[in-house]
């Protein structure tokens, strides 16, 4: 298994992920009950992860970006760009 350069937290929020993702070098995209994340590491390689919601706005009274997410999967490979990283995440979601 690949050693990841990015520390994808086990539990987080979209709001926290958006703070970590460098502008124009990744993204967090909601896709049904999942959140797909791509981010560039310090080597210029893109990594990808999939999270699932463990809270809802109805349960918490919070906005969706503040609801907690649980890490489901991290790609074992790195990607040459964010599009290919997102393609991996979409294919797994």
C-alpha positions as CSV (number, residue, x, y, z in Angstrom):
1,X,0.0,0.0,0.0
2,X,1.2,3.5,-0.8
3,X,2.3,5.9,1.9
4,X,0.1,8.9,1.6
5,X,1.7,12.4,1.8
6,X,-1.7,13.9,2.8
7,X,-3.1,13.2,6.2
8,X,-6.8,12.6,5.4
9,X,-8.5,12.8,8.8
10,X,-10.8,9.9,9.9
11,X,-13.5,12.4,10.9
12,X,-13.8,15.9,9.5
13,X,-16.3,18.3,7.9
14,X,-16.5,19.9,4.4
15,X,-15.7,23.2,6.0
16,X,-12.5,21.9,7.5
17,X,-11.5,20.2,4.2
18,X,-12.1,23.4,2.3
19,X,-9.6,25.1,4.7
20,X,-7.0,22.5,3.9
21,X,-7.4,22.3,0.1
22,X,-5.1,24.8,-1.7
23,X,-7.0,27.1,-4.0
24,X,-7.1,25.7,-7.6
25,X,-5.3,22.5,-6.5
26,X,-8.1,20.3,-5.5
27,X,-11.7,20.2,-4.3
28,X,-14.4,18.7,-2.2
29,X,-17.6,17.7,-4.1
30,X,-20.8,16.3,-2.5
31,X,-22.2,13.4,-4.4
32,X,-25.3,12.0,-2.7
33,X,-24.4,10.8,0.7
34,X,-20.7,11.0,-0.1
35,X,-18.1,13.8,-0.3
36,X,-15.3,13.3,-2.9
37,X,-12.0,15.0,-2.1
38,X,-9.0,15.7,-4.3
39,X,-5.9,17.5,-3.1
40,X,-2.4,18.1,-4.3
41,X,0.5,17.0,-2.0
42,X,3.8,18.7,-1.5
43,X,5.3,16.7,-4.4
44,X,2.8,18.0,-6.9
45,X,0.9,14.7,-7.0
46,X,-2.9,14.6,-6.6
47,X,-4.4,12.3,-4.0
48,X,-8.1,11.4,-3.6
49,X,-10.4,10.3,-0.8
50,X,-14.0,9.5,-0.2
51,X,-16.0,10.5,2.9
52,X,-19.6,9.7,3.9
53,X,-21.9,11.9,6.0
54,X,-22.4,10.6,9.5
55,X,-24.7,13.6,10.4
56,X,-27.4,15.5,8.6
57,X,-28.6,19.1,8.8
58,X,-31.9,17.7,10.0
59,X,-30.3,15.9,12.9
60,X,-27.9,18.7,13.9
61,X,-29.5,22.0,12.8
62,X,-26.2,22.8,11.2
63,X,-25.4,23.5,7.5
64,X,-24.3,20.6,5.4
65,X,-20.7,21.9,5.4
66,X,-20.6,21.7,9.2
67,X,-21.9,18.1,9.4
68,X,-19.4,15.5,10.3
69,X,-17.9,13.1,7.6
70,X,-16.2,9.8,8.1
71,X,-13.4,8.6,5.9
72,X,-14.4,5.6,3.7
73,X,-11.5,5.2,1.3
74,X,-8.2,6.7,0.1
75,X,-6.8,6.0,-3.3
76,X,-3.7,3.8,-3.3
77,X,-2.3,5.7,-6.2
78,X,-1.5,9.3,-7.0
79,X,-2.8,11.2,-10.1
80,X,-1.3,13.6,-12.5
81,X,-4.1,16.1,-12.0
82,X,-7.3,16.8,-10.1
83,X,-9.5,15.6,-12.9
84,X,-8.1,12.1,-12.9
85,X,-8.2,12.1,-9.1
86,X,-11.9,13.0,-9.1
87,X,-12.5,10.4,-11.8
88,X,-11.2,7.8,-9.5
89,X,-13.4,9.0,-6.7
90,X,-16.5,9.1,-8.9
91,X,-15.9,5.6,-10.1
92,X,-15.7,4.4,-6.5
93,X,-18.6,6.3,-5.0
